[in-house]
Amino acid sequence: MPKSMLKIQFLGTGTSQGIPVIGSDHPVNFSTDPKDKRLRSSVLLSKNGRNIVIDCGPDFRQQMLCANNRTLEAILFTHEHNDHVLGIDDTRSYSHFAGKPMDIYGKERTLNEIKVRFPYVFAEEKYPGAPSLNVHIIQNEKFEVAGFQVEPLAVQHGNLSILGYLIDEKFAYITDASFLSNETLEKIKDIEVLVLNALRKKEKHHSHFTLEQALEIADLVKAKKTYFTHISLTLGFHEEVQAELPENRFLAYDGLEIEI
């Protein structure tokens, strides 16, 4: 990989329930196409031998083993819902082998929720072997982490204000969105690669874009390539939906790797 190349690996592309969904008899649940099997949404970013992830859900351990990832510099959190934070405990191996705490970044509200859900991580007298974290509150300004240039993007997830991320001014990751402000749209104008959530077709959702809404956003910002993530089984079979999409618009799938 060239020195300045940004590599993106989709660790998971599903909703909070993943696919298959427990107890569901939807046909997609029984697909034999591996692209229809989706863990909870997350991406691994790699550049110059350094790695960061966006979100760290309950499938984190499985995802990192599948990616054969051995080092991790930091985690960026979009928000505090369980499908984005419950993998915190499995960061401890990275801290142990690196000999330093894991750096985590997020909104103050998100980081406070993590402290509530993982009190033993932040206890004054910590249990031996508990995760070790360095907490960084994200303000509304650009910052650098592990050689990646990061700009937070304001995203609305129903009534909840969350974050997307613009990385190195060429890759934008936005999930769980139901509304993007003009300011955010302007920041991702003409972006090389946009990742955007697309829950299902047509039937609107109170806190997630439909595929049709996501396609409109991709066209509005003139994204050169767009990959859709946070996909529910009701969107349909991967290959069938992909065949319906316009040029340079793709359904992401677990394990997909792209380079910019």
C-alpha positions in Angstrom: 0.0 0.0 0.0 1.5 3.4 -1.0 2.6 5.5 1.9 -0.3 8.1 1.6 -3.0 5.5 0.7 -6.0 5.2 3.0 -7.4 1.7 3.4 -10.9 1.2 4.6 -12.2 -2.2 5.7 -15.9 -2.7 6.5 -16.0 -4.7 9.7 -19.7 -4.7 9.9 -22.6 -3.3 7.8 -25.7 -4.3 9.7 -28.1 -2.7 12.1 -28.3 -3.1 15.8 -29.7 -6.6 15.3 -27.3 -7.7 12.6 -28.3 -10.3 9.9 -29.5 -13.0 10.5 -31.9 -11.6 13.0 -32.8 -13.9 15.9 -36.2 -15.5 15.5 -36.9 -13.9 12.1 -38.3 -15.9 9.2 -37.5 -13.2 6.6 -36.0 -14.8 3.4 -32.8 -12.8 3.7 -32.2 -14.5 7.0 -31.6 -17.8 5.1 -29.5 -16.4 2.3 -26.4 -18.5 1.4 -24.7 -15.4 0.0 -22.0 -14.3 2.6 -22.7 -10.7 1.6 -26.1 -11.1 3.2 -24.5 -11.9 6.6 -24.0 -8.6 8.5 -22.4 -7.8 11.8 -23.0 -4.5 13.6 -21.7 -1.5 11.7 -18.0 -0.5 12.1 -15.0 0.4 9.9 -11.3 -0.1 10.2 -9.0 2.6 8.8 -5.4 1.9 8.0 -2.6 4.3 6.9 1.2 4.2 7.2 1.0 1.0 9.3 -1.3 2.6 11.9 -5.0 1.7 12.5 -8.1 3.2 14.0 -11.7 2.1 14.0 -15.0 4.0 14.0 -17.3 2.4 16.5 -16.7 -0.6 18.7 -19.9 -2.7 18.9 -20.7 -6.1 20.4 -19.1 -7.9 17.4 -15.7 -6.1 17.9 -13.7 -9.2 18.9 -15.0 -11.3 16.0 -14.5 -8.4 13.6 -10.9 -7.7 14.5 -10.0 -11.4 14.4 -11.6 -11.7 11.0 -9.6 -8.7 9.8 -6.4 -10.2 11.3 -5.8 -6.9 13.0 -3.0 -6.9 15.6 -2.6 -3.2 16.5 -5.0 -0.4 17.1 -4.2 3.2 17.9 -7.7 4.7 18.7 -11.4 4.4 18.5 -13.7 7.1 17.2 -17.3 6.8 18.5 -20.3 8.2 16.5 -22.7 7.8 19.5 -23.5 5.8 22.6 -26.1 3.2 21.4 -25.1 -0.3 22.4 -24.4 -1.5 18.8 -21.6 1.1 18.7 -20.0 0.8 22.1 -20.4 -2.7 23.7 -17.0 -4.0 22.4 -15.1 -1.8 24.9 -14.1 -4.7 27.1 -12.3 -6.4 24.2 -9.9 -3.5 23.7 -7.9 -4.7 26.7 -5.7 -7.1 24.5 -4.6 -4.1 22.4 -3.7 -2.1 25.5 -1.9 -5.1 27.0 0.3 -5.8 24.0 0.9 -2.2 23.2 1.8 -1.4 26.9 -0.4 1.7 26.8 -4.1 2.7 27.2 -6.5 2.8 24.2 -7.3 6.3 23.1 -11.1 6.8 22.6 -12.8 9.9 21.1 -16.4 11.0 21.2 -18.9 13.6 22.3 -18.9 14.3 26.0 -22.4 12.7 26.4 -21.2 9.5 24.6 -18.1 9.2 26.7 -20.1 9.7 29.9 -22.5 7.0 28.8 -19.5 4.6 28.3 -18.4 5.4 31.8 -21.8 4.5 33.2 -22.0 1.2 31.3 -18.4 0.2 32.1 -17.8 1.5 35.6 -15.1 -1.1 36.4 -13.0 0.4 33.6 -12.9 3.8 35.4 -12.8 2.6 39.0 -10.2 4.1 41.3 -9.1 0.6 42.3 -9.2 -1.3 39.0 -9.6 -5.0 38.6 -6.3 -6.4 37.2 -6.7 -6.9 33.4 -9.5 -4.4 33.1 -9.4 -2.3 29.9 -7.3 0.9 30.1 -8.6 3.9 28.2 -7.5 7.5 27.5 -10.7 9.5 27.0 -10.8 12.5 24.6 -13.8 14.7 24.3 -14.4 15.9 20.7 -15.1 19.6 20.2 -16.5 21.1 17.0 -13.0 21.3 15.5 -10.6 19.3 13.4 -8.0 17.1 15.2 -5.3 14.6 14.4 -5.0 11.0 15.7 -2.4 8.5 14.7 -1.6 10.4 11.6 -5.2 10.6 10.5 -6.7 14.1 10.0 -10.2 14.0 11.5 -13.1 16.5 11.2 -16.3 15.8 13.2 -19.5 16.1 11.3 -22.8 17.0 12.9 -25.4 14.3 12.3 -29.0 14.0 13.5 -30.1 10.5 14.5 -33.8 11.1 15.2 -33.8 13.4 18.2 -30.2 12.5 19.1 -27.2 14.7 18.0 -24.4 12.3 17.0 -21.2 12.5 14.9 -20.0 11.4 11.5 -16.3 11.8 10.5 -14.4 13.3 7.6 -11.0 11.6 7.3 -8.1 13.1 5.5 -10.6 15.3 3.5 -11.4 12.4 1.2 -13.4 9.8 3.2 -16.7 10.5 5.0 -18.3 8.0 7.4 -21.9 8.7 8.4 -24.1 6.1 10.0 -27.4 6.2 11.9 -28.4 9.5 10.2 -31.9 10.8 9.6 -30.9 14.4 8.8 -27.8 16.3 7.7 -27.5 20.0 8.1 -26.4 22.3 5.2 -23.1 22.8 7.1 -22.4 19.0 7.1 -23.5 18.7 3.4 -21.1 21.4 2.5 -18.2 19.7 4.3 -18.7 16.5 2.3 -19.3 18.2 -1.1 -17.5 16.4 -3.9 -16.1 13.8 -1.5 -14.1 11.0 -3.0 -15.8 8.2 -0.9 -18.9 8.6 1.2 -20.3 6.0 3.5 -23.9 6.5 4.5 -26.6 4.5 6.2 -29.5 3.0 4.2 -31.8 1.1 6.4 -34.5 -0.1 4.0 -36.5 0.8 1.0 -39.2 3.5 0.8 -40.9 3.2 4.2 -39.5 6.1 6.2 -37.9 5.6 9.6 -37.8 8.1 12.4 -34.0 7.9 12.9 -32.5 6.4 9.8 -32.2 7.2 6.1 -34.0 4.9 3.7 -32.1 3.8 0.6 -33.9 6.4 -1.5 -33.0 9.2 0.9 -29.4 8.1 1.0 -29.2 8.1 -2.8 -30.5 11.6 -2.8 -27.9 12.7 -0.4 -25.1 11.1 -2.4 -26.3 12.8 -5.5 -26.8 16.1 -3.7 -23.1 16.2 -2.5 -21.9 14.8 -5.8 -19.9 12.0 -4.0 -17.6 10.3 -6.5 -18.4 6.9 -4.9 -20.9 6.0 -2.2 -21.2 2.9 -0.1 -24.3 2.2 1.9 -24.1 0.6 5.4 -26.3 0.0 8.5 -28.5 -2.2 6.4 -31.5 -4.2 7.7 -32.7 -7.5 6.3 -35.8 -5.7 4.9 -33.7 -3.9 2.3 -33.5 -7.2 0.5 -30.9 -9.5 -1.0 -27.5 -7.9 -1.6 -27.1 -8.9 -5.2 -30.6 -7.9 -6.2 -30.4 -4.5 -4.6 -27.0 -3.8 -6.0 -28.2 -4.6 -9.5 -30.8 -1.8 -9.1 -28.3 0.9 -8.0 -26.9 3.6 -10.3 -23.2 3.8 -11.3 -20.7 4.4 -8.4 -23.3 3.6 -5.7 -22.7 0.4 -3.8 -24.0 -1.7 -1.0 -21.1 -2.3 1.4 -20.7 -5.7 2.9 -18.7 -7.2 5.7 -15.1 -7.7 4.8 -15.2 -5.3 1.8 -11.9 -3.4 1.4 -11.4 -0.2 -0.5 -8.4 2.2 -0.9 -8.2 5.9 -1.6 
